[in-house]
Amino acid sequence: MTQITLNVPDISCNHCKMSIEGAVNQLDGIDSAVVNIEGRTVAVSYDDAALKLDAIVNAIEEQGYEVADN
């Protein structure tokens, strides 16, 4: 499993958390995705043989949140 923390500056509330976690956790190859509201981050554990980082970023951006460069 690959683990990465993505910076998502627009995270501000539980709705953001639920929206992002719901979108990312449904992707094939995701072990877990957990939003930290205060830190404005998304900690993701995934199988990089089954899923590319771009797909995770796209899932977050499709929910209306920009992923900042790490």
ABEGO torsion letter per residue (X at the ends): XBBBBBBBAABABAAAAAAAAAAAAABBGBABBBBBAAAGBBBBBBBAAABBAAAAAAAAAAAGBBBBBX
